[in-house]
Amino acid sequence: MQDIEIARNTKLKNINEIADNLGIEDKYLEQYGKYKAKISLNYYNNIKNNKDGKLILVTAINPTPLGEGKTTTSIGLVDALRKINKNAILTLREPSLGPVFGIKGGATGGGHSQVAPMEDINLHFTGDIHAITTANNLLSAIIDNHIWQGNELGIEKVTWKRCLDLNDRALRKVEVSLSGEKNMKPREDGFDITVASEIMAILCLAKDIQDLKRRLGNIVIGYNKENQPITCRDLKAEGSLAVILKDAINPNLVQTLENNPVLIHGGPFANIAHGCNSIIATNMALKMGDYVVTEAGFGADLGAEKFLDIKCRLINNSPDAVIIVATLRALKYHGGISKEECSKENIEALKIGIHNLLRHIDNIKKYGLNPIVAINKFTTDTDKEIELLKEKLNGIVNYSLLENWEKGGEGAVDLAKKVVETCDKQKDFKYMYNLEDTVEEKIEAVAKRIYGAKDVEYSELAKEQLKELNNSNLPICIAKTQYSFSDDPKNLLCDSPFTLHVSELKLKNGAEFIVVLTEKIMTMPGLPKNPAAEKINIDENGNIEGIF
């Protein structure tokens, strides 16, 4: 049975009932139909003095075309924690339409570990990402209108891009203002995917509506002839942008197929952005639940690093346990065989691929945190392969074999028990770098200690930008391929010395971090040869088909 059929055949509770079980009064709830709702930020004032629950971060090995099941694991873990009578809440990112219609598909879990209503969540949901798209493009319109109206601020160079929540490589570079009208000055522009927009990062890092407006005002949109920055506040645009986002800033409440609470809010990618759900949703969940499970995008070298070095500084908290998700077939893929061969037993490939997992385990320990490996079991896994993996992990890290795709929460009870035990252990959390370090020192710390690079090489452009940014007391957000520890997506093994190539640095003054672009990373993805869009359809009864 396909994921969409499993979800459709499961009885959901009215979202009012889910909210009531959390103690959320109806006046703080805005319903979007029967099964999804927004929670007012005002509700946080009622619970802000509650003790924080335990924070559990779910990450993974470097992703493969086969998928590792990180979201499925997160959902199964919350269902399992509830089964052992723990007050657990899940916080996730919102899916982007780019992957839904591209290659990855949806982001609502799989099998019997899903969040619902899955079609709504994977498509327009409550309109948050559309609101971010509109706010981003309103700012673009205001910039070009200001120039047309006489350019009082003397804008010489525009760095702000438009955005769209779809994979469309043709929009990476465009020319605008080509109508030939008086005062229209043609210039080169471009589009990012919405989840890479600075406004997405701002929404996810803002603590409240005032902080949101402050950050929006700080966005640098370009520079004048003296190379002085011009901000959104200079254009008097931050108020309008905040109004567009007035509903989007409120977290979304949905449920798992086992009727357990989930907050889904914000959706930045982790390869080109910081890859975590909103601070507002995480902080709210920590005050409502004794155990809060959250997820960081892609592998631990990207999402987990950014969660720990960017987000943890703002929530003034750190994970009490870190789950690293792996599958045997993905480990074999990292061992050098094709995805078509990964479902067959291959001990030698598994032995090689396990090194990817071991490196992620070691990295999490460098932060002073306690990792657990979640082995996401497939029917093609053989006993011999499972025993080999267990043998390699014994004495290094705690682990658990997961079967929640097939069995729901019951298939993750062992993991839930180990998480509870781990959360009671001592941790010695430390960041990978200090904010007072130079940007160069921060990049080197992550490149060498987390990626394993022997060196960092800068383009001439990046060298010039370093001179301007080196004294910035801001965290860094490295944009690189998700498939490898290196910046080369084909270098899966990373078994020989490699150099990290930095092509450009971008100050995100509103998000309050510096984006470090490596090699040929694109902030607007493209569609594959046979995109998922070709298989998605709707039947005569209004049922959606093909979303997975």
C-alpha positions as CSV (number, residue, x, y, z in Angstrom):
1,M,0.0,0.0,0.0
2,Q,1.4,3.5,-0.9
3,D,2.0,6.1,1.7
4,I,-0.9,8.3,0.4
5,E,-3.3,5.3,0.7
6,I,-2.2,4.5,4.2
7,A,-2.7,8.1,5.3
8,R,-6.1,8.3,3.6
9,N,-7.3,5.1,5.3
10,T,-6.4,6.4,8.8
11,K,-9.0,8.1,11.0
12,L,-7.8,11.5,12.2
13,K,-9.0,13.4,15.2
14,N,-10.4,16.9,14.9
15,I,-7.5,19.3,15.5
16,N,-9.4,20.8,18.4
17,E,-9.1,17.6,20.2
18,I,-5.3,17.5,19.6
19,A,-5.0,21.1,20.9
20,D,-7.2,20.3,23.9
21,N,-4.9,17.4,24.9
22,L,-2.0,19.9,24.9
23,G,-4.0,22.4,27.0
24,I,-4.4,25.0,24.3
25,E,-7.6,27.0,24.7
26,D,-9.8,27.5,21.6
27,K,-9.2,31.3,21.7
28,Y,-5.5,30.6,20.8
29,L,-6.4,28.4,17.8
30,E,-7.2,29.4,14.3
31,Q,-8.5,26.4,12.4
32,Y,-7.7,25.7,8.7
33,G,-10.4,23.0,8.2
34,K,-10.8,20.0,10.5
35,Y,-7.3,18.7,10.7
36,K,-4.9,21.7,10.8
37,A,-4.6,24.9,12.8
38,K,-2.4,27.8,13.7
39,I,-1.4,28.5,17.3
40,S,-1.4,32.2,18.2
41,L,2.0,33.5,19.5
42,N,0.0,35.0,22.4
43,Y,-0.3,31.4,23.8
44,Y,3.4,31.3,24.5
45,N,3.0,34.0,27.1
46,N,0.8,31.5,29.1
47,I,3.5,28.8,29.1
48,K,6.8,30.7,28.9
49,N,7.6,30.0,32.6
50,N,7.2,26.3,32.2
51,K,10.3,24.1,32.6
52,D,11.8,23.1,29.2
53,G,11.4,19.5,28.1
54,K,14.2,17.3,26.8
55,L,15.4,18.2,23.3
56,I,16.1,15.3,20.8
57,L,17.7,16.1,17.5
58,V,17.2,13.7,14.5
59,T,19.9,13.8,11.8
60,A,21.4,11.3,9.4
61,I,24.3,10.1,7.3
62,N,24.9,11.9,4.0
63,P,21.7,11.4,2.0
64,T,21.5,9.1,-1.1
65,P,18.9,8.8,-3.9
66,L,17.5,5.9,-1.8
67,G,16.5,8.0,1.2
68,E,17.3,7.3,4.8
69,G,13.9,7.9,6.5
70,K,14.9,10.7,8.8
71,T,11.3,12.2,9.0
72,T,9.8,8.7,9.2
73,T,12.1,8.0,12.2
74,S,11.2,11.3,13.9
75,I,7.5,10.6,13.6
76,G,7.9,7.0,14.7
77,L,10.0,8.1,17.7
78,V,7.3,10.5,18.9
79,D,4.6,7.8,18.5
80,A,6.8,5.4,20.4
81,L,7.5,7.8,23.2
82,R,3.8,8.3,23.6
83,K,3.3,4.5,23.7
84,I,5.6,4.4,26.8
85,N,3.6,7.2,28.4
86,K,6.0,10.1,27.7
87,N,4.5,13.5,26.9
88,A,6.3,13.9,23.5
89,I,5.8,16.5,20.8
90,L,7.3,16.6,17.3
91,T,8.5,19.7,15.5
92,L,9.2,19.6,11.8
93,R,9.9,21.8,8.8
94,E,7.3,22.5,6.1
95,P,7.8,20.7,2.8
96,S,8.7,22.8,-0.3
97,L,6.9,22.3,-3.6
98,G,10.3,22.1,-5.3
99,P,11.1,18.6,-4.1
100,V,7.5,17.5,-4.1
101,F,7.3,18.0,-7.9
102,G,11.0,17.3,-8.4
103,I,13.0,14.2,-7.3
104,K,12.6,13.9,-3.5
105,G,8.9,13.9,-3.2
106,G,7.0,14.9,-0.1
107,A,8.3,15.3,3.5
108,T,5.6,13.9,5.7
109,G,7.2,10.5,6.6
110,G,6.2,7.2,5.2
111,G,4.3,3.9,5.8
112,H,2.6,4.0,9.2
113,S,4.8,6.8,10.5
114,Q,3.4,9.9,8.8
115,V,2.0,13.3,9.7
116,A,-1.4,14.2,8.3
117,P,-3.2,15.4,6.3
118,M,-0.3,14.5,4.1
119,E,-1.6,15.9,0.8
120,D,-2.4,19.3,2.4
121,I,1.0,19.5,4.2
122,N,2.9,18.6,1.0
123,L,1.0,21.1,-1.1
124,H,-0.2,24.6,0.0
125,F,-0.7,23.7,3.7
126,T,-1.6,26.9,5.5
127,G,0.0,29.2,3.0
128,D,3.2,30.1,4.9
129,I,5.6,29.5,2.1
130,H,3.4,31.4,-0.3
131,A,3.4,34.3,2.2
132,I,7.2,34.3,2.3
133,T,7.3,34.2,-1.6
134,T,5.0,37.3,-1.7
135,A,6.9,39.2,1.0
136,N,10.2,38.5,-0.8
137,N,8.8,39.6,-4.2
138,L,7.1,42.7,-2.7
139,L,10.5,43.8,-1.5
140,S,11.9,43.3,-5.1
141,A,9.0,45.4,-6.5
142,I,9.7,48.2,-4.0
143,I,13.4,48.2,-4.9
144,D,12.7,48.6,-8.6
145,N,9.9,51.1,-8.1
146,H,12.3,53.2,-5.9
147,I,14.9,53.2,-8.7
148,W,12.2,54.1,-11.3
149,Q,10.9,56.9,-9.1
150,G,14.3,58.7,-9.1
151,N,16.5,56.5,-6.9
152,E,16.7,58.9,-3.9
153,L,18.9,56.4,-2.0
154,G,21.3,56.1,-4.9
155,I,21.1,52.3,-5.3
156,E,23.9,51.3,-7.6
157,K,24.0,47.6,-7.1
158,V,21.0,45.4,-6.2
159,T,21.8,42.1,-4.4
160,W,18.3,41.1,-3.5
161,K,16.8,38.4,-5.7
162,R,13.2,37.3,-6.4
163,C,12.0,33.9,-5.4
164,L,9.7,31.1,-6.4
165,D,8.9,27.8,-4.5
166,L,9.5,25.6,-7.5
167,N,12.7,24.1,-9.1
168,D,13.2,26.2,-12.2
169,R,16.8,26.4,-13.4
170,A,15.8,28.9,-16.2
171,L,15.3,31.5,-13.6
172,R,18.7,31.4,-12.0
173,K,19.7,34.5,-14.1
174,V,17.2,36.8,-15.7
175,E,17.0,40.4,-17.0
176,V,14.4,42.7,-15.7
177,S,13.0,46.2,-16.6
178,L,13.1,45.5,-20.3
179,S,9.8,47.2,-21.2
180,G,11.5,50.3,-22.6
181,E,9.4,52.7,-20.4
182,K,10.9,55.9,-19.2
183,N,13.3,55.5,-16.3
184,M,13.3,51.7,-16.6
185,K,16.9,50.6,-16.3
186,P,17.5,47.0,-17.5
187,R,19.6,45.0,-15.1
188,E,20.5,41.4,-14.3
189,D,18.4,39.7,-11.6
190,G,17.7,36.1,-10.6
191,F,15.5,33.8,-8.6
192,D,16.2,31.7,-5.5
193,I,13.9,28.9,-4.4
194,T,11.7,30.3,-1.7
195,V,13.1,28.1,1.0
196,A,16.5,29.7,0.3
197,S,15.1,33.2,0.7
198,E,16.5,35.2,3.6
199,I,13.0,35.9,4.6
200,M,12.5,32.2,5.2
201,A,15.5,32.2,7.5
202,I,14.3,35.3,9.2
203,L,10.9,33.7,9.9
204,C,12.5,30.7,11.3
205,L,15.0,32.6,13.5
206,A,12.7,35.4,14.8
207,K,11.5,35.1,18.4
208,D,8.3,37.1,18.0
209,I,6.7,39.6,15.7
210,Q,8.8,42.5,16.8
211,D,12.0,40.5,16.3
212,L,10.7,39.5,12.9
213,K,10.1,43.2,11.9
214,R,13.6,44.2,13.2
215,R,15.3,41.5,11.2
216,L,13.3,42.3,8.1
217,G,14.4,46.0,8.4
218,N,18.0,44.9,8.6
219,I,18.0,43.0,5.3
220,V,20.7,44.5,3.0
221,I,19.1,44.8,-0.5
222,G,22.1,46.4,-2.3
223,Y,24.8,49.1,-2.2
224,N,25.3,52.7,-3.3
225,K,28.2,54.2,-5.2
226,E,30.2,54.5,-2.0
227,N,29.6,50.7,-1.5
228,Q,27.5,51.5,1.6
229,P,24.7,49.0,2.3
230,I,21.1,49.9,1.7
231,T,18.5,48.2,3.8
232,C,14.9,47.2,3.7
233,R,14.4,49.8,6.5
234,D,15.8,52.5,4.3
235,L,13.1,51.7,1.8
236,K,10.4,51.8,4.6
237,A,9.3,48.3,3.6
238,E,9.7,46.3,6.8
239,G,6.2,47.0,8.0
240,S,4.5,45.8,4.9
241,L,6.5,42.7,4.8
242,A,5.7,41.9,8.4
243,V,2.0,42.4,7.7
244,I,2.2,39.8,4.9
245,L,3.8,37.4,7.4
246,K,1.4,38.1,10.3
247,D,-0.2,34.7,10.0
248,A,2.8,32.8,8.7
249,I,4.7,33.5,12.0
250,N,2.2,31.4,14.0
251,P,3.2,27.7,14.2
252,N,1.0,25.0,12.5
253,L,-0.5,22.2,14.5
254,V,-1.2,18.8,12.9
255,Q,-1.0,15.2,14.0
256,T,0.6,11.8,13.3
257,L,-1.4,8.9,12.0
258,E,-1.5,7.8,15.7
259,N,-3.1,11.1,16.6
260,N,-0.1,12.6,18.4
261,P,0.8,16.3,18.2
262,V,3.1,17.8,15.6
263,L,4.2,21.5,15.1
264,I,5.3,22.1,11.5
265,H,6.7,25.5,10.9
266,G,9.2,27.0,8.5
267,G,11.2,25.1,5.9
268,P,14.7,26.2,4.9
269,F,16.8,23.7,3.0
270,A,20.0,22.6,4.8
271,N,22.3,22.5,1.8
272,I,21.7,26.2,0.8
273,A,20.1,27.5,4.0
274,H,20.2,26.6,7.8
275,G,17.8,23.6,7.6
276,C,15.8,23.8,10.8
277,N,12.1,24.5,11.7
278,S,11.3,27.7,13.5
279,I,12.6,28.8,16.8
280,I,9.1,29.8,17.8
281,A,7.8,26.3,17.2
282,T,10.7,24.7,19.0
283,N,10.4,27.0,22.0
284,M,6.7,26.5,22.2
285,A,7.0,22.7,22.1
286,L,9.7,22.7,24.8
287,K,7.3,24.4,27.1
288,M,4.4,22.0,26.3
289,G,6.2,18.6,26.2
290,D,8.5,16.6,28.4
291,Y,10.3,15.3,25.2
292,V,10.6,17.4,22.0
293,V,11.8,15.6,18.9
294,T,13.0,17.9,16.1
295,E,14.8,17.3,12.8
296,A,17.7,19.0,10.9
297,G,17.9,18.7,7.1
298,F,20.2,16.3,5.1
299,G,23.2,14.8,6.8
300,A,24.7,15.8,10.2
301,D,27.5,17.7,8.4
302,L,24.9,20.1,7.1
303,G,21.6,20.3,9.1
304,A,23.0,19.2,12.5
305,E,26.0,21.5,12.3
306,K,23.8,24.4,11.5
307,F,21.2,23.4,14.2
308,L,24.0,23.3,16.8
309,D,26.1,26.3,15.7
310,I,23.3,28.7,14.6
311,K,19.9,27.7,16.2
312,C,21.2,26.5,19.6
313,R,22.7,29.9,20.2
314,L,19.3,31.5,19.8
315,I,17.2,29.0,21.8
316,N,19.9,28.9,24.6
317,N,19.5,25.1,24.6
318,S,21.2,22.0,23.2
319,P,20.0,18.5,22.4
320,D,19.9,15.9,25.2
321,A,20.2,13.2,22.6
322,V,21.0,13.1,18.9
323,I,19.6,10.3,16.6
324,I,21.7,9.5,13.5
325,V,19.5,7.7,11.0
326,A,21.1,5.2,8.6
327,T,19.9,2.4,6.3
328,L,22.0,-0.6,5.2
329,R,21.3,0.1,1.5
330,A,22.4,3.8,1.9
331,L,25.6,2.6,3.6
332,K,26.3,0.2,0.8
333,Y,25.7,3.1,-1.7
334,H,28.4,5.1,0.2
335,G,30.5,1.9,-0.2
336,G,30.7,2.6,-3.9
337,I,27.9,0.5,-5.6
338,S,25.0,1.6,-7.6
339,K,21.6,2.3,-6.1
340,E,20.2,-0.6,-8.2
341,E,22.6,-3.0,-6.5
342,C,22.1,-1.7,-3.0
343,S,19.1,-4.0,-2.2
344,K,21.4,-7.0,-2.7
345,E,23.7,-8.4,0.1
346,N,27.1,-6.9,-0.3
347,I,29.3,-7.2,2.8
348,E,32.4,-5.4,1.3
349,A,30.4,-2.4,0.2
350,L,28.8,-2.2,3.6
351,K,32.2,-2.3,5.3
352,I,33.3,0.7,3.3
353,G,30.1,2.6,3.6
354,I,30.0,2.3,7.4
355,H,32.8,4.8,7.6
356,N,30.4,7.5,6.6
357,L,28.3,6.7,9.6
358,L,31.3,6.5,11.9
359,R,32.4,10.0,10.9
360,H,29.0,11.4,11.7
361,I,29.0,9.7,15.1
362,D,32.5,11.2,15.8
363,N,31.3,14.6,14.7
364,I,28.3,14.6,17.1
365,K,30.7,13.6,19.9
366,K,32.9,16.5,19.1
367,Y,30.0,18.7,20.2
368,G,30.0,17.0,23.6
369,L,26.6,15.3,22.8
370,N,25.3,11.7,23.1
371,P,24.4,10.1,19.7
372,I,22.2,7.0,19.1
373,V,22.2,5.3,15.7
374,A,18.8,4.4,14.4
375,I,19.0,1.6,11.8
376,N,16.0,2.0,9.6
377,K,15.3,-1.6,8.6
378,F,14.2,-2.7,5.1
379,T,12.9,-6.1,4.0
380,T,16.0,-6.5,1.8
381,D,18.4,-6.3,4.7
382,T,20.0,-9.6,5.5
383,D,20.8,-10.9,9.0
384,K,24.5,-11.1,8.1
385,E,24.6,-7.4,7.1
386,I,22.7,-6.3,10.3
387,E,25.1,-8.3,12.5
388,L,28.1,-6.7,10.7
389,L,26.7,-3.2,11.4
390,K,26.0,-4.0,15.0
391,E,29.5,-5.5,15.4
392,K,31.0,-2.2,14.1
393,L,28.9,-0.1,16.4
394,N,29.3,-2.1,19.6
395,G,31.3,-0.2,22.2
396,I,31.2,3.0,20.1
397,V,27.6,4.1,20.2
398,N,24.2,3.0,21.4
399,Y,21.9,1.8,18.5
400,S,18.4,0.6,17.8
401,L,16.8,-1.4,14.9
402,L,13.7,0.4,13.6
403,E,10.6,-1.1,12.1
404,N,8.2,1.8,12.5
405,W,7.5,2.2,8.7
406,E,5.7,-1.1,8.9
407,K,4.5,-1.1,12.5
408,G,4.1,2.5,13.4
409,G,5.2,3.6,16.9
410,E,5.4,0.0,18.1
411,G,8.3,-0.5,15.8
412,A,10.3,2.3,17.5
413,V,9.7,1.5,21.2
414,D,13.3,0.2,21.7
415,L,14.6,3.5,20.3
416,A,12.2,5.5,22.5
417,K,13.5,3.7,25.7
418,K,17.1,4.3,24.7
419,V,16.3,8.0,24.1
420,V,14.8,8.4,27.5
421,E,17.9,6.8,29.1
422,T,20.3,9.0,27.0
423,C,18.4,12.2,27.9
424,D,19.3,11.5,31.5
425,K,23.1,11.3,30.8
426,Q,25.5,14.1,31.3
427,K,26.3,16.2,28.2
428,D,29.2,18.7,27.7
429,F,27.9,20.8,24.8
430,K,30.3,23.1,23.0
431,Y,30.1,25.0,19.7
432,M,32.4,24.3,16.9
433,Y,33.6,27.9,16.8
434,N,33.2,31.1,18.8
435,L,31.3,34.1,17.4
436,E,34.4,36.3,18.1
437,D,36.5,34.2,15.7
438,T,37.2,35.7,12.2
439,V,34.9,34.4,9.4
440,E,38.0,32.6,8.0
441,E,38.6,30.8,11.4
442,K,34.9,29.8,11.5
443,I,34.9,28.3,8.0
444,E,38.2,26.5,8.7
445,A,36.8,25.0,12.0
446,V,33.8,23.5,10.2
447,A,35.7,22.5,7.1
448,K,38.5,20.7,8.9
449,R,36.8,19.4,12.0
450,I,33.4,18.4,10.6
451,Y,34.0,17.9,6.9
452,G,37.5,16.5,7.2
453,A,39.0,18.9,4.6
454,K,42.8,19.4,4.7
455,D,42.5,23.0,3.4
456,V,40.1,25.8,2.4
457,E,40.6,27.6,-0.9
458,Y,39.0,31.0,-1.7
459,S,38.1,32.5,-5.0
460,E,39.4,36.1,-5.6
461,L,35.9,37.4,-5.0
462,A,35.6,35.5,-1.7
463,K,39.0,36.8,-0.6
464,E,37.8,40.4,-1.1
465,Q,34.6,39.7,0.7
466,L,36.5,38.2,3.6
467,K,38.3,41.5,4.1
468,E,34.9,43.2,4.7
469,L,33.3,40.4,6.8
470,N,36.1,39.0,8.9
471,N,35.2,41.1,11.9
472,S,31.5,40.1,11.8
473,N,30.5,38.4,15.1
474,L,27.9,36.2,13.2
475,P,27.7,32.5,12.7
476,I,28.3,31.0,9.3
477,C,25.9,29.0,7.1
478,I,27.9,26.9,4.6
479,A,26.1,26.1,1.4
480,K,27.5,22.9,-0.1
481,T,26.4,19.6,-1.6
482,Q,24.5,17.3,0.7
483,Y,25.8,14.1,-0.9
484,S,29.4,14.3,0.4
485,F,31.5,15.6,3.2
486,S,33.4,17.5,0.5
487,D,32.0,20.1,-2.0
488,D,32.1,17.5,-4.8
489,P,28.8,15.5,-4.9
490,K,30.6,12.6,-6.6
491,N,33.2,12.2,-3.9
492,L,31.2,9.9,-1.7
493,L,34.0,8.2,0.1
494,C,36.2,11.2,0.9
495,D,39.0,8.7,1.6
496,S,41.8,11.0,0.3
497,P,42.7,14.6,1.3
498,F,40.4,17.2,-0.3
499,T,40.2,21.0,-0.3
500,L,36.9,22.9,0.3
501,H,36.5,25.6,-2.4
502,V,34.7,28.8,-1.3
503,S,33.3,30.7,-4.2
504,E,31.4,33.6,-2.5
505,L,30.3,34.9,0.8
506,K,27.0,36.7,1.4
507,L,26.0,38.7,4.4
508,K,22.4,37.9,5.5
509,N,22.0,40.9,7.8
510,G,18.4,40.1,8.7
511,A,18.9,36.4,9.3
512,E,22.1,37.4,11.2
513,F,24.5,34.9,9.6
514,I,26.9,34.7,6.7
515,V,26.3,32.3,3.9
516,V,29.4,30.7,2.5
517,L,28.9,29.4,-1.0
518,T,31.1,26.5,-2.0
519,E,32.0,25.2,-5.5
520,K,28.9,25.2,-7.8
521,I,26.1,25.2,-5.3
522,M,22.9,26.5,-6.7
523,T,20.2,28.4,-4.7
524,M,17.6,27.6,-7.3
525,P,17.5,23.9,-8.0
526,G,16.5,22.3,-11.3
527,L,14.1,19.5,-12.2
528,P,15.4,16.0,-13.0
529,K,14.8,14.3,-16.4
530,N,11.7,12.6,-15.1
531,P,10.3,14.8,-12.3
532,A,7.7,13.6,-9.8
533,A,5.3,16.1,-11.4
534,E,4.8,13.6,-14.3
535,K,3.3,11.1,-11.9
536,I,1.1,13.4,-9.8
537,N,-2.6,13.6,-10.7
538,I,-6.1,14.0,-9.4
539,D,-9.0,11.6,-10.2
540,E,-12.6,12.3,-10.9
541,N,-13.4,12.0,-7.1
542,G,-10.9,14.7,-6.2
543,N,-8.4,12.2,-4.8
544,I,-4.7,13.1,-5.3
545,E,-2.4,10.4,-6.7
546,G,1.4,10.2,-7.0
547,I,2.6,12.2,-4.0
548,F,5.0,10.1,-1.9
